[in-house]
Amino acid sequence: MNEWISVKDSLPEYDVHVLAWDGDDQFVAYRYFIEEGRAKRVVEYFKSVICTCCDDRYDGDIIHWMPLPENPDE
């Protein structure tokens, strides 16, 4: 069984779907970064995969995450 991992201890790899927890809700999300401004400052975000049609990033604070389970055998 997977255990929740605090973002203080570890972060998931970029672009890997994980189960995220913000203290109220859990949802599938992934971690990504963008470079902003002329200085190319790297800003990290989590993005929910529920809303893949838009470019809205999740602005809440993810506090825990865990890997998704393996797909079932057919």
Legacy VTK file of the C-alpha trace (Angstrom):
# vtk DataFile Version 3.0
C-alpha trace
ASCII
DATASET POLYDATA
POINTS 74 float
0.000 0.000 0.000
1.305 3.455 -0.881
1.841 6.008 1.854
1.289 9.750 1.619
4.537 11.710 1.150
4.912 15.217 2.544
6.085 17.821 0.025
8.519 18.885 2.751
10.233 15.499 2.409
10.095 14.876 -1.325
8.461 16.033 -4.551
7.328 13.864 -7.458
9.184 13.904 -10.762
7.988 16.454 -13.326
5.071 15.462 -15.587
4.283 12.295 -13.622
0.663 11.899 -12.523
0.260 11.521 -8.768
-2.539 11.641 -6.236
-2.328 15.050 -4.531
-3.837 16.248 -1.228
-4.316 19.912 -0.290
-5.745 19.347 3.188
-9.330 19.345 1.921
-9.466 17.462 -1.354
-7.522 14.799 -3.193
-7.137 14.745 -6.966
-4.835 13.547 -9.696
-2.258 16.187 -10.576
1.228 16.593 -11.968
4.157 18.855 -11.169
5.575 21.171 -13.777
7.505 24.398 -14.041
7.530 27.472 -16.211
10.144 30.152 -16.749
8.810 33.646 -16.121
10.184 37.024 -17.066
13.399 38.043 -18.733
15.431 36.502 -15.929
13.737 33.139 -16.666
12.823 32.644 -13.018
11.635 29.055 -12.587
8.213 28.791 -10.925
6.850 25.382 -9.968
3.176 24.455 -9.924
0.938 21.469 -9.563
-1.761 21.168 -12.205
-4.901 19.103 -11.871
-5.475 16.657 -14.703
-9.235 17.024 -14.293
-9.184 20.255 -16.301
-6.911 19.410 -19.233
-8.784 21.680 -21.625
-7.598 24.886 -19.996
-4.278 26.257 -18.825
-5.370 26.988 -15.252
-2.792 25.882 -12.752
-3.720 24.779 -9.283
-2.841 27.662 -6.984
-3.581 25.886 -3.709
-0.921 24.413 -1.506
-0.355 20.716 -2.077
0.814 19.287 1.239
1.026 15.557 0.462
1.179 13.312 -2.592
1.497 9.638 -3.450
2.197 7.641 -6.594
-0.847 6.349 -8.429
-1.436 2.594 -8.151
-0.485 0.276 -10.983
-3.161 -0.471 -13.565
-5.023 -3.730 -13.004
-4.118 -6.813 -15.010
-6.757 -7.763 -17.552
LINES 1 75
74 0 1 2 3 4 5 6 7 8 9 10 11 12 13 14 15 16 17 18 19 20 21 22 23 24 25 26 27 28 29 30 31 32 33 34 35 36 37 38 39 40 41 42 43 44 45 46 47 48 49 50 51 52 53 54 55 56 57 58 59 60 61 62 63 64 65 66 67 68 69 70 71 72 73
